Amino acid sequence: MTETTTDIALVRDLEERLFNAWPALQTVHVDGWLLRMAGGHTKRSNAASQLHPSALPTDELARIVKSVYRRAGIEPMVRVTPLSSDGTDAGLEAAGWTFYDPTVVMTASLKDRVKLQGAGTAGVVMAEEPSDAWIEGAAAAYELADWQRDMLAAIVSNIRVEAAFATVYVEREPLGYGIAVAERGYVGLYDLAVSPAARGSGVGARMVTSLLHWGRSKGAGTAYLQVREANVKAQALYARLGFSEIYRYWCRRPPAA
């Protein structure tokens, strides 16, 4: 974890909303741990995450995770967050589970009016449900394989809290896609994608600020998002838009058999 003091209550609030906003298609509950599964598309919905205090020993957790995920045909994975029991990460590391995909969770205050930024020529269309065109466009922007496109469709079609699916157009051409999910005073931003040719043009900033504006209109006082630690360009954009780091998490995967 980071060396700064972590607000555990805030982390739990954000983790709960993350699980609701990006649903798994199946969840197995094991002594405070949620073993979430969604066909292997995205680690958020295909990893074991601790939400509540647990007395489960790390070696037993590892055994259960490997058994459950392999039965589902999914790579076993554990998300290590500030909610994870002391010794979980060290125990998995000692057992040979490898460090994978560190991610930064950031928040921004929405107490002030959101100012639209980015490409002034871009128009953003919001929909309450994901259309086939939205799913196809987002999958293409993310360069997803066919099976990932199908899992993306299944995941976003199962969001049960209020959501907006954004498409950004420039001269009638769709160039950006994203999701905002509003729940209990927060708005989360998910699956933000800009077509490769439009990156760096301000399309991303226009999309993000438009989604923040929508969230504020739904009563959100705080926005949150997740970004890979390696994606420094996106982190810089979010920092310019008022986001700051709250916590980090990463995954552990078992060694190859």
C-alpha positions in Angstrom: 0.0 0.0 0.0 1.0 3.6 -0.2 2.9 5.1 2.8 0.2 7.8 3.3 -2.7 7.1 5.7 -5.5 5.4 3.9 -9.2 6.1 4.7 -10.4 2.5 4.9 -14.1 3.6 5.2 -13.7 5.5 1.9 -12.0 2.6 0.3 -14.8 0.3 1.2 -17.4 2.8 -0.1 -15.6 3.0 -3.4 -15.1 -0.8 -3.6 -18.8 -1.4 -3.0 -19.7 1.0 -5.8 -17.1 -0.5 -8.1 -18.7 -4.0 -7.7 -22.2 -2.6 -8.4 -21.1 -0.4 -11.3 -19.0 -3.2 -13.0 -21.0 -6.4 -12.2 -19.6 -9.9 -12.3 -21.9 -12.5 -13.8 -21.3 -14.8 -10.8 -20.0 -14.3 -7.3 -18.9 -16.8 -4.7 -18.7 -15.4 -1.1 -16.0 -16.8 1.1 -15.4 -15.3 4.6 -15.3 -11.7 3.6 -14.0 -12.3 0.1 -15.9 -11.9 -3.1 -14.8 -14.3 -5.8 -16.2 -12.5 -8.9 -16.4 -14.1 -12.3 -17.3 -12.7 -15.8 -15.8 -15.0 -18.4 -12.3 -13.6 -17.9 -13.0 -10.1 -19.3 -11.3 -7.4 -17.1 -9.6 -8.2 -13.8 -12.2 -6.1 -11.8 -14.9 -8.7 -12.5 -12.7 -11.8 -12.5 -10.7 -11.6 -9.3 -11.1 -12.4 -5.6 -11.5 -9.1 -3.7 -11.8 -8.7 0.1 -14.6 -6.4 1.2 -15.0 -7.3 4.9 -12.6 -8.6 7.6 -11.6 -12.2 7.2 -10.0 -14.9 9.3 -9.2 -17.0 6.2 -5.5 -18.0 6.1 -3.7 -16.9 2.9 -2.8 -20.5 1.9 -6.5 -21.5 2.2 -7.6 -18.5 0.2 -5.1 -19.4 -2.5 -6.4 -23.0 -2.6 -10.0 -21.9 -2.9 -9.3 -19.2 -5.5 -7.4 -21.7 -7.7 -10.2 -24.3 -7.4 -13.1 -22.0 -8.0 -11.6 -20.0 -10.9 -10.2 -23.1 -12.7 -13.6 -24.8 -12.5 -14.9 -21.7 -14.2 -12.2 -21.8 -16.9 -10.8 -18.4 -15.7 -7.2 -17.6 -14.6 -7.1 -17.5 -10.8 -6.5 -14.0 -9.5 -6.5 -12.0 -6.2 -6.9 -8.3 -6.0 -4.8 -6.8 -3.2 -6.4 -3.6 -1.9 -6.1 -1.7 1.4 -9.0 -3.9 2.6 -7.0 -7.0 2.3 -5.9 -8.7 5.5 -2.4 -8.0 6.8 0.0 -10.6 5.3 -2.2 -11.5 2.3 0.1 -9.9 -0.3 3.3 -11.2 1.4 1.8 -14.6 1.7 0.8 -14.8 -1.9 4.2 -13.5 -3.0 6.0 -16.1 -0.9 3.8 -18.8 -2.6 5.0 -17.6 -6.0 2.0 -15.6 -7.0 3.2 -12.9 -9.4 2.5 -9.2 -9.2 0.2 -7.9 -12.0 -1.3 -4.7 -13.3 -1.0 -2.1 -10.5 -3.9 0.4 -10.7 -4.6 3.8 -9.2 -8.0 4.8 -7.8 -8.7 8.5 -8.0 -11.4 10.9 -6.9 -12.5 14.4 -7.6 -14.9 16.8 -5.9 -18.0 17.9 -7.8 -19.1 20.5 -5.3 -18.5 23.2 -8.0 -20.1 23.4 -11.4 -18.4 21.2 -13.9 -16.9 23.1 -16.8 -16.8 21.3 -20.1 -13.2 21.0 -21.4 -11.5 19.5 -24.4 -12.4 19.5 -28.1 -15.0 22.3 -28.7 -16.1 20.6 -31.9 -17.0 17.4 -30.2 -20.6 16.5 -29.3 -21.4 14.0 -26.6 -24.6 11.9 -26.8 -25.8 10.1 -23.6 -28.0 7.0 -23.6 -29.5 5.2 -20.6 -28.8 1.7 -22.1 -25.9 0.3 -24.1 -26.9 0.1 -27.8 -25.4 -2.5 -30.2 -23.6 0.5 -31.9 -22.2 1.6 -28.5 -20.9 -1.9 -27.7 -19.4 -2.4 -31.2 -17.7 1.0 -31.1 -16.3 0.7 -27.6 -15.0 -2.8 -28.4 -13.3 -1.5 -31.5 -11.8 1.5 -29.7 -10.4 -1.0 -27.1 -9.4 -3.4 -29.8 -11.2 -6.2 -28.1 -11.3 -9.8 -29.4 -14.8 -11.1 -30.3 -15.2 -13.1 -27.1 -14.3 -9.9 -25.1 -16.8 -7.9 -27.0 -19.5 -10.5 -26.0 -18.4 -10.3 -22.4 -18.4 -6.5 -22.4 -22.0 -6.6 -23.7 -23.0 -9.0 -21.0 -21.4 -7.0 -18.2 -22.7 -3.6 -19.2 -26.2 -5.0 -19.9 -26.3 -6.2 -16.2 -25.6 -2.8 -14.6 -28.5 -2.2 -12.3 -27.7 1.2 -10.9 -28.3 4.4 -12.9 -25.9 4.7 -15.8 -25.1 6.8 -18.8 -23.4 5.5 -22.0 -21.6 8.2 -23.8 -20.5 8.5 -27.4 -18.4 11.4 -28.6 -18.8 12.6 -32.1 -16.6 14.9 -34.2 -18.2 15.8 -37.5 -20.7 13.0 -37.1 -17.9 10.4 -36.6 -18.0 8.4 -33.3 -14.5 8.7 -31.7 -15.0 8.2 -28.0 -16.9 6.0 -25.6 -17.4 5.9 -21.9 -19.7 5.0 -19.0 -20.8 6.9 -15.9 -22.5 5.1 -13.1 -24.3 7.2 -10.4 -24.9 5.6 -6.9 -25.4 7.1 -3.5 -23.6 10.4 -4.0 -20.8 9.2 -6.2 -20.4 8.9 -10.0 -17.9 6.4 -11.3 -16.3 6.6 -14.8 -15.7 3.3 -16.6 -14.4 2.0 -19.9 -13.2 5.3 -21.2 -11.9 4.7 -24.7 -10.9 7.0 -27.6 -10.2 5.8 -31.1 -6.5 5.7 -31.7 -6.6 8.4 -34.4 -8.4 10.9 -32.1 -6.1 10.5 -29.0 -4.5 13.7 -27.9 -7.2 15.8 -29.7 -9.2 16.8 -26.6 -11.9 14.2 -27.3 -11.1 12.4 -24.0 -11.3 15.6 -21.9 -14.7 16.4 -23.5 -16.0 13.0 -22.7 -14.8 12.9 -19.1 -16.1 16.4 -18.3 -19.5 15.6 -20.0 -19.8 12.4 -17.9 -18.9 14.4 -14.7 -21.6 17.0 -15.6 -24.1 14.1 -16.0 -23.0 12.7 -12.6 -23.4 16.0 -10.8 -26.9 16.4 -12.3 -27.7 13.1 -10.6 -26.7 14.3 -7.2 -23.1 13.1 -7.1 -20.8 15.1 -5.0 -17.7 13.0 -5.7 -16.4 11.3 -8.9 -14.1 8.3 -9.0 -12.2 6.3 -11.6 -9.5 3.7 -12.0 -6.5 4.0 -14.2 -3.5 1.7 -14.7 -0.3 2.8 -13.0 1.5 2.5 -16.4 -1.0 4.9 -18.1 0.8 8.1 -17.1 -0.8 10.2 -19.9 -4.3 9.4 -18.6 -3.3 10.0 -15.0 -2.0 13.5 -16.1 -5.3 14.3 -17.8 -7.3 13.2 -14.8 -5.1 15.3 -12.5 -5.7 18.3 -14.7 -9.4 17.7 -14.3 -9.1 17.7 -10.5 -8.6 14.0 -9.7 -6.2 12.9 -7.0 -5.1 9.5 -5.8 -6.9 7.8 -3.0 -5.4 4.2 -3.0 -3.8 1.7 -5.3 -4.5 -2.0 -5.8 -2.8 -4.7 -7.8 -3.4 -8.4 -8.6 -1.5 -11.6 -7.8 -1.6 -14.6 -10.2 -0.4 -18.1 -9.3 2.7 -19.4 -11.0 2.2 -21.5 -14.1 1.5 -25.1 -13.3 
